[in-house]
Amino acid sequence: MKRILIQSKKIEKLDYTDTKLPETEYEDCLFLNCIFYNSDLSNVNFEKCTFDGCDFSMAKLNNVRLMDVRFINCKLLGLHFDDCNDFIMSVYFEKCTLRLSSFYKLKLRKTQFIDCNLQETDFSEADLSGSVFDNCDMLRAIFDFTNLEKADFYTSFHYSINPEKNKLKGGRFSKSEVIGLLDSYNLKIES
């Protein structure tokens, strides 16, 4: 079956709930307020696409290709980005809810997470070196053998990162939240 190529198209308010999308390549497309809740996006390619106000919660991402893809004001609950095709994967997130999602073992150097809810998101064994976490809520986010060298957490909060299990060299943290680097030591710190 030949893949469908869709280029430079604006796609608005479509509902793909519980739908299997055909193996399609979207290039330079804008998706506005679309619903992909629980849909199967397996083997779909997105290149230079922007998703604004879309709901991808619980969508299946098996072998999905995300190259230079922007998610803005999107709901991305429980997504397994680690199921995506990680070859040349590059993503950007702004004002997104990524709770309970997984980036396990992904190479996402210099990725930007701006004003995102990253509660309970799994970053285990990922390479996020040089990434920016700007004003993100990271309550119970999981960092286990994660490369966070030169990552910027300066304006983020609620993170708990064990410096003995993660690479933090050159990382940027705020004085008020640096206590999140001491959680694993079970210390009682009083002000």
KOLVEXMI-637724 format. One line per field, with one value per atom (N, C-alpha, C, CB): residue in one letter; x, z, y; chain. Coordinates in steps of 0.1 Angstrom, whole numbers, m for minus. Atoms other than C-alpha are relative to their C-alpha. Glycine has a CB too. Layout:
REM KOLVEXMI-637724
residuo	(A  ...)
east	(X  ...)
up	(Z  ...)
north	(Y  ...)
cadena	(A  ...)
REM end
This chain:
REM KOLVEXMI-637724
residuo	(M  M  M  M  K  K  K  K  R  R  R  R  I  I  I  I  L  L  L  L  I  I  I  I  Q  Q  Q  Q  S  S  S  S  K  K  K  K  K  K  K  K  I  I  I  I  E  E  E  E  K  K  K  K  L  L  L  L  D  D  D  D  Y  Y  Y  Y  T  T  T  T  D  D  D  D  T  T  T  T  K  K  K  K  L  L  L  L  P  P  P  P  E  E  E  E  T  T  T  T  E  E  E  E  Y  Y  Y  Y  E  E  E  E  D  D  D  D  C  C  C  C  L  L  L  L  F  F  F  F  L  L  L  L  N  N  N  N  C  C  C  C  I  I  I  I  F  F  F  F  Y  Y  Y  Y  N  N  N  N  S  S  S  S  D  D  D  D  L  L  L  L  S  S  S  S  N  N  N  N  V  V  V  V  N  N  N  N  F  F  F  F  E  E  E  E  K  K  K  K  C  C  C  C  T  T  T  T  F  F  F  F  D  D  D  D  G  G  G  G  C  C  C  C  D  D  D  D  F  F  F  F  S  S  S  S  M  M  M  M  A  A  A  A  K  K  K  K  L  L  L  L  N  N  N  N  N  N  N  N  V  V  V  V  R  R  R  R  L  L  L  L  M  M  M  M  D  D  D  D  V  V  V  V  R  R  R  R  F  F  F  F  I  I  I  I  N  N  N  N  C  C  C  C  K  K  K  K  L  L  L  L  L  L  L  L  G  G  G  G  L  L  L  L  H  H  H  H  F  F  F  F  D  D  D  D  D  D  D  D  C  C  C  C  N  N  N  N  D  D  D  D  F  F  F  F  I  I  I  I  M  M  M  M  S  S  S  S  V  V  V  V  Y  Y  Y  Y  F  F  F  F  E  E  E  E  K  K  K  K  C  C  C  C  T  T  T  T  L  L  L  L  R  R  R  R  L  L  L  L  S  S  S  S  S  S  S  S  F  F  F  F  Y  Y  Y  Y  K  K  K  K  L  L  L  L  K  K  K  K  L  L  L  L  R  R  R  R  K  K  K  K  T  T  T  T  Q  Q  Q  Q  F  F  F  F  I  I  I  I  D  D  D  D  C  C  C  C  N  N  N  N  L  L  L  L  Q  Q  Q  Q  E  E  E  E  T  T  T  T  D  D  D  D  F  F  F  F  S  S  S  S  E  E  E  E  A  A  A  A  D  D  D  D  L  L  L  L  S  S  S  S  G  G  G  G  S  S  S  S  V  V  V  V  F  F  F  F  D  D  D  D  N  N  N  N  C  C  C  C  D  D  D  D  M  M  M  M  L  L  L  L  R  R  R  R  A  A  A  A  I  I  I  I  F  F  F  F  D  D  D  D  F  F  F  F  T  T  T  T  N  N  N  N  L  L  L  L  E  E  E  E  K  K  K  K  A  A  A  A  D  D  D  D  F  F  F  F  Y  Y  Y  Y  T  T  T  T  S  S  S  S  F  F  F  F  H  H  H  H  Y  Y  Y  Y  S  S  S  S  I  I  I  I  N  N  N  N  P  P  P  P  E  E  E  E  K  K  K  K  N  N  N  N  K  K  K  K  L  L  L  L  K  K  K  K  G  G  G  G  G  G  G  G  R  R  R  R  F  F  F  F  S  S  S  S  K  K  K  K  S  S  S  S  E  E  E  E  V  V  V  V  I  I  I  I  G  G  G  G  L  L  L  L  L  L  L  L  D  D  D  D  S  S  S  S  Y  Y  Y  Y  N  N  N  N  L  L  L  L  K  K  K  K  I  I  I  I  E  E  E  E  S  S  S  S)
east	(8  0  9  m10  m8  14  m4  m2  3  18  m5  13  6  m2  8  m15  m8  17  m10  12  8  m1  9  m12  m9  18  m7  10  4  13  m16  5  14  m23  m4  m7  5  m43  m12  m4  10  m64  m6  6  7  m90  m11  m5  11  m113  m5  m12  4  m112  1  9  0  m120  4  m14  m5  m99  m1  15  1  m110  m2  m12  1  m105  1  m13  m1  m95  14  m4  m13  m66  2  1  m3  m51  8  9  m7  m38  15  m5  m14  0  3  8  0  4  13  m12  m11  32  m5  12  5  23  13  m9  m12  48  m5  9  3  46  m15  5  14  10  m3  m7  5  m9  m13  m2  11  m33  m6  3  6  m57  m12  m5  11  m80  m5  m11  4  m80  1  9  1  m88  6  m14  m6  m65  m1  15  1  m77  m2  m13  0  m70  1  m12  m1  m63  13  m1  m11  m38  8  m3  m8  m11  12  5  m11  12  4  m3  m7  36  m4  m4  3  24  13  m13  m12  52  m5  9  3  50  14  m7  m12  77  m3  8  2  78  m15  5  15  42  m1  m8  4  26  m14  0  13  m2  m3  1  4  m21  m14  0  13  m48  m6  m10  4  m49  1  9  0  m57  5  m14  m6  m34  m1  14  0  m42  m3  m11  1  m37  2  m13  m1  m29  12  3  m11  m7  10  m6  m10  26  10  7  m10  42  6  m7  m8  69  m4  m2  4  55  13  m10  m11  81  m3  6  2  83  13  m4  m12  108  m3  6  3  108  m15  5  15  73  m2  m6  3  59  m14  0  13  31  m2  1  3  15  m14  1  13  m14  m7  m9  5  m18  m1  9  2  m30  6  m16  m7  m6  2  14  0  m16  4  m13  m3  0  6  m13  m5  18  14  2  m13  47  8  m1  m8  70  12  6  m11  96  m5  3  5  74  2  m14  m2  81  13  1  m12  107  10  m2  m8  136  11  7  m10  157  m3  0  1  162  m13  0  12  134  3  m5  m1  130  m14  9  13  101  2  m8  0  92  m14  2  13  65  m1  0  3  49  m15  2  13  20  m8  m9  6  14  m2  8  2  1  5  m14  m6  24  0  15  0  15  0  m13  0  22  6  m13  m6  41  13  0  m13  73  9  m2  m11  105  12  5  m10  124  10  m7  m12  159  0  0  m1  152  11  m13  m11  179  m7  11  7  163  8  m14  m9  192  m6  14  5  183  m15  8  14  146  m5  m7  6  125  m14  m1  12  97  m4  0  3  81  m14  0  13  53  m8  m8  7  45  m3  8  3  29  7  m15  m7  54  m1  15  1  41  0  m13  m1  49  5  m13  m5  66  13  2  m12  93  11  m4  m12  127  11  4  m10  146  9  m6  m10  178  0  m1  1  170  12  m13  m11  196  m7  10  6  182  10  m11  m10  215  m3  14  3  212  m15  6  15  174  m4  m8  5  154  m14  m1  12  127  m4  1  3  112  m14  0  12  85  m9  m8  8  75  m2  8  3  58  5  m15  m6  79  m3  15  3  62  0  m14  m1  71  5  m13  m6  88  12  5  m10  112  13  m5  m13  149  9  6  m8  169  11  m9  m11  203  m3  2  4  192  12  m13  m10  217  m6  8  5  209  11  m9  m11  242  m4  13  3  238  m14  8  14  201  m4  m8  4  183  m14  m2  12  158  m2  2  0  162  m14  7  13  125  m10  m5  9  110  0  5  2  98  m6  m10  4  89  8  m15  m8  116  8  10  m8  135  9  m9  m10  167  12  5  m11  193  13  m2  m13  228  9  7  m9  244  m5  0  5  222  m2  m14  2  220  12  m13  m10  244  m5  6  5  240  11  m5  m11  273  m4  12  3  268  m15  4  14  231  m3  m8  4  213  m13  m3  10  191  m2  2  2  175  3  m15  m4  186  m12  5  12  150  m5  m11  5  144  12  m6  m11  179  m1  13  3  166  m5  m11  4  151  11  m8  m11  186  5  12  m4  189  m11  2  11  156  5  m11  m5  174  8  8  m8  195  m9  10  9  164  4  m1  m4  177  m12  11  10  157  6  m4  m5  163  m10  4  10  147  5  m1  m4  146  1  m11)
up	(0  0  0  12  1  m10  11  m14  m10  17  m6  8  5  14  5  6  m4  15  0  m9  m1  28  4  11  m3  27  1  m12  m2  39  1  m11  m1  50  15  m3  m13  79  3  0  m3  96  13  1  m12  121  5  m3  m7  147  m5  m1  4  134  12  m12  m11  158  m5  7  4  154  12  m5  m12  187  m3  9  2  188  m15  5  14  151  m3  m8  5  133  m13  m4  11  110  m11  4  11  76  1  m14  0  72  m9  m4  8  61  4  3  m3  59  0  m10  m1  71  0  12  0  62  0  m13  m1  72  2  m12  m2  84  14  m1  m13  112  4  m2  m5  133  11  5  m10  153  7  m6  m8  181  m5  0  4  168  12  m11  m11  190  m5  6  3  188  12  m4  m12  221  m3  8  2  222  m14  7  14  185  m3  m9  4  168  m11  m4  9  151  m6  6  4  144  m15  2  13  114  m7  m8  7  107  2  6  m1  100  0  m12  m1  110  m1  14  1  98  m2  m13  0  105  2  m13  m3  119  13  m1  m12  146  4  m1  m6  169  10  6  m9  187  5  m7  m6  212  m3  m4  3  204  12  m12  m11  227  m6  6  4  222  11  m5  m11  255  m4  10  2  255  m15  6  13  218  m1  m10  3  204  m10  m5  8  190  m6  8  5  177  m14  m2  12  151  m6  m10  5  148  m2  9  3  133  3  m14  m3  149  m3  15  3  132  m1  m14  0  140  2  m12  m3  156  12  1  m11  179  5  m5  m7  205  8  8  m7  218  6  m9  m7  244  m3  m5  3  239  13  m10  m11  262  m5  4  4  260  12  m5  m11  289  m3  7  1  293  m14  2  13  259  2  m9  0  253  m12  0  11  232  m3  4  2  237  m10  13  11  212  m14  2  13  185  m7  2  7  158  5  m16  m6  175  m9  12  9  144  m4  m13  2  141  6  m15  m7  166  6  11  m6  175  3  m9  m5  195  8  7  m8  212  7  m9  m7  239  7  11  m6  251  5  m10  m7  276  m2  m5  1  274  13  m10  m12  299  m5  5  4  296  12  m5  m12  329  m4  8  1  331  m14  2  13  297  2  m9  m1  290  m11  1  9  273  2  1  m4  284  m11  3  9  267  m12  m3  12  241  0  m2  2  228  m5  m11  3  230  5  7  m3  233  m4  m6  3  235  m2  m11  2  237  10  3  m8  251  5  m7  m7  276  7  11  m4  282  7  m11  m8  309  m1  m6  1  309  13  m9  m11  334  m3  3  2  336  12  m3  m12  367  m3  8  1  370  m14  3  14  335  2  m9  m2  331  m11  m2  8  318  2  3  m3  328  m12  5  10  308  m13  m3  12  284  0  0  2  270  m2  m11  0  278  1  10  m2  278  m8  m5  6  270  m1  m13  1  273  10  3  m8  288  6  m8  m7  314  6  11  m4  317  7  m12  m7  344  m1  m5  0  345  13  m9  m13  373  m2  3  2  377  12  m2  m12  408  m4  5  2  409  m14  3  13  375  3  m8  m3  372  m8  m3  6  365  6  3  m4  367  m11  3  10  349  m12  m4  10  329  m2  3  3  311  0  m13  m1  322  0  13  0  316  m8  m7  6  308  m2  m13  1  312  10  5  m7  325  8  m9  m8  354  9  10  m9  368  4  m8  m4  367  3  m11  m3  372  14  m8  m14  404  3  6  m5  424  m6  m4  5  408  12  m11  m9  427  m8  10  9  410  9  m11  m8  426  m8  3  7  417  m2  7  1  422  m11  13  10  396  m14  4  12  370  m3  1  4  350  1  m14  m2  361  m3  14  2  352  m9  m6  7  341  0  m14  m1  349  7  7  m6  360  8  m11  m10  391  8  9  m8  412  15  m1  m14  448  8  7  m8  461  m3  m3  3  443  0  m14  0  446  11  3  m10  476  m6  10  8  450  m4  m12  3  445  12  m6  m12  481  5  11  m4  484  3  m10  m1  480  13  m12  m12  511  13  1  m11  534  11  5  m9  551  6  m6  m5  574  m1  15  2  562  4  m15  m6  581  m4  15  3  572  12  m10)
north	(m12  0  12  0  m12  34  10  6  m10  60  13  3  m13  92  11  1  m12  125  12  2  m12  156  11  m2  m10  188  14  1  m14  224  2  8  0  218  4  m14  m3  233  m9  16  10  207  4  m15  m5  219  m9  14  6  204  m14  9  14  168  m9  m5  9  140  m14  0  14  108  m9  1  8  93  m15  5  15  55  m4  m5  3  56  m4  13  4  40  9  m15  m8  66  m8  13  7  54  5  4  m3  53  12  m12  m13  89  8  8  m9  114  14  m2  m14  149  9  3  m9  176  15  m3  m15  213  2  7  m2  209  6  m14  m5  227  m6  16  7  208  9  m15  m9  230  m7  13  5  217  m14  10  14  181  m10  m5  10  151  m13  m2  13  120  m9  2  8  106  m15  4  15  68  m4  m5  4  68  m7  12  7  46  7  m15  m8  67  m8  13  8  38  2  m15  m2  43  13  m12  m13  79  8  6  m9  104  15  m2  m15  141  7  3  m7  164  15  m4  m15  202  3  6  m2  200  7  m13  m6  220  m5  16  4  208  10  m15  m10  235  m3  14  2  228  m14  10  13  191  m10  m6  10  161  m13  m1  12  131  m11  2  9  114  m14  5  15  76  m4  m4  4  76  m10  13  10  48  6  m14  m6  60  m10  10  10  28  4  m14  m3  37  13  m11  m14  73  8  7  m8  96  15  m1  m14  131  8  1  m7  153  15  m5  m14  190  3  7  m1  188  8  m14  m9  214  m3  15  2  208  12  m14  m12  239  m1  13  1  239  m14  11  13  202  m9  m8  10  174  m13  m1  12  145  m10  4  8  123  m15  1  15  88  m4  m7  4  89  m7  12  7  65  5  m15  m5  87  m10  14  10  59  m11  m7  9  38  6  m4  m7  64  m5  15  1  60  11  0  m10  77  6  m5  m5  83  15  m9  m15  121  6  3  m5  127  13  m10  m13  163  6  10  m5  178  13  m10  m12  211  0  13  0  214  14  m11  m12  246  0  12  0  249  m13  12  13  212  m8  m8  9  186  m13  m1  12  156  m10  2  9  138  m14  4  15  101  m4  m5  4  101  m5  13  6  83  4  m15  m3  94  m10  15  10  62  m2  m13  3  59  9  m14  m8  86  10  8  m11  110  12  m5  m13  144  12  0  m11  167  14  m1  m13  204  2  6  m1  198  11  m14  m10  226  m4  14  3  221  14  m12  m13  255  0  11  m1  260  m13  12  13  223  m7  m9  9  199  m13  m1  12  171  m10  3  8  154  m15  4  15  117  m5  m6  3  118  m8  12  9  91  4  m15  m4  104  m9  15  10  73  m3  m13  3  67  8  m14  m8  95  10  9  m10  119  14  m3  m13  154  11  1  m10  172  12  m6  m13  209  3  0  m3  207  11  m12  m11  236  m4  13  2  230  13  m12  m14  265  0  10  m1  269  m12  12  13  232  m6  m10  7  214  m15  0  13  182  m9  1  8  166  m15  5  15  129  m4  m6  4  130  m9  13  11  101  3  m14  m1  107  m11  14  11  75  m3  m12  2  73  9  m15  m9  103  10  8  m10  126  14  m3  m13  161  11  2  m10  178  12  m7  m14  215  2  1  m3  212  11  m13  m11  242  m2  12  2  237  13  m12  m12  273  5  11  m5  282  m11  9  11  247  m3  m12  2  233  m14  10  14  201  m11  m1  11  181  m7  4  7  154  m9  m10  6  143  m5  10  6  120  3  m15  m4  135  m12  10  12  100  m9  m7  9  83  7  m5  m8  111  9  9  m9  132  15  m3  m14  169  10  1  m9  185  12  m7  m12  221  3  m2  m3  220  13  m12  m13  251  m2  11  2  251  12  m12  m12  278  m4  5  2  282  m5  13  4  278  m15  9  13  245  m11  0  10  229  m11  8  11  210  m13  6  11  187  m10  4  8  174  m8  9  6  163  m10  11  9  143  m14  0  13  110  m3  m5  2  116  0  12  0  118  9  m14  m10  149  8  9  m10  172  13  m4  m14  207  10  2  m10  235  14  m1  m14  272  8  5)
cadena	(A  A  A  A  A  A  A  A  A  A  A  A  A  A  A  A  A  A  A  A  A  A  A  A  A  A  A  A  A  A  A  A  A  A  A  A  A  A  A  A  A  A  A  A  A  A  A  A  A  A  A  A  A  A  A  A  A  A  A  A  A  A  A  A  A  A  A  A  A  A  A  A  A  A  A  A  A  A  A  A  A  A  A  A  A  A  A  A  A  A  A  A  A  A  A  A  A  A  A  A  A  A  A  A  A  A  A  A  A  A  A  A  A  A  A  A  A  A  A  A  A  A  A  A  A  A  A  A  A  A  A  A  A  A  A  A  A  A  A  A  A  A  A  A  A  A  A  A  A  A  A  A  A  A  A  A  A  A  A  A  A  A  A  A  A  A  A  A  A  A  A  A  A  A  A  A  A  A  A  A  A  A  A  A  A  A  A  A  A  A  A  A  A  A  A  A  A  A  A  A  A  A  A  A  A  A  A  A  A  A  A  A  A  A  A  A  A  A  A  A  A  A  A  A  A  A  A  A  A  A  A  A  A  A  A  A  A  A  A  A  A  A  A  A  A  A  A  A  A  A  A  A  A  A  A  A  A  A  A  A  A  A  A  A  A  A  A  A  A  A  A  A  A  A  A  A  A  A  A  A  A  A  A  A  A  A  A  A  A  A  A  A  A  A  A  A  A  A  A  A  A  A  A  A  A  A  A  A  A  A  A  A  A  A  A  A  A  A  A  A  A  A  A  A  A  A  A  A  A  A  A  A  A  A  A  A  A  A  A  A  A  A  A  A  A  A  A  A  A  A  A  A  A  A  A  A  A  A  A  A  A  A  A  A  A  A  A  A  A  A  A  A  A  A  A  A  A  A  A  A  A  A  A  A  A  A  A  A  A  A  A  A  A  A  A  A  A  A  A  A  A  A  A  A  A  A  A  A  A  A  A  A  A  A  A  A  A  A  A  A  A  A  A  A  A  A  A  A  A  A  A  A  A  A  A  A  A  A  A  A  A  A  A  A  A  A  A  A  A  A  A  A  A  A  A  A  A  A  A  A  A  A  A  A  A  A  A  A  A  A  A  A  A  A  A  A  A  A  A  A  A  A  A  A  A  A  A  A  A  A  A  A  A  A  A  A  A  A  A  A  A  A  A  A  A  A  A  A  A  A  A  A  A  A  A  A  A  A  A  A  A  A  A  A  A  A  A  A  A  A  A  A  A  A  A  A  A  A  A  A  A  A  A  A  A  A  A  A  A  A  A  A  A  A  A  A  A  A  A  A  A  A  A  A  A  A  A  A  A  A  A  A  A  A  A  A  A  A  A  A  A  A  A  A  A  A  A  A  A  A  A  A  A  A  A  A  A  A  A  A  A  A  A  A  A  A  A  A  A  A  A  A  A  A  A  A  A  A  A  A  A  A  A  A  A  A  A  A  A  A  A  A  A  A  A  A  A  A  A  A  A  A  A  A  A  A  A  A  A  A  A  A  A  A  A  A  A  A  A  A  A  A  A  A  A  A  A  A  A  A  A  A  A  A  A  A  A  A  A  A  A  A  A  A  A  A  A  A  A  A  A  A  A  A  A  A  A  A  A  A  A  A  A  A  A  A  A  A  A  A  A  A  A  A  A  A  A  A  A  A  A  A  A  A  A  A  A  A  A  A  A  A  A  A  A  A  A  A  A  A  A  A  A  A  A  A  A  A  A  A  A  A  A  A  A  A  A  A  A  A  A  A  A  A)
REM end
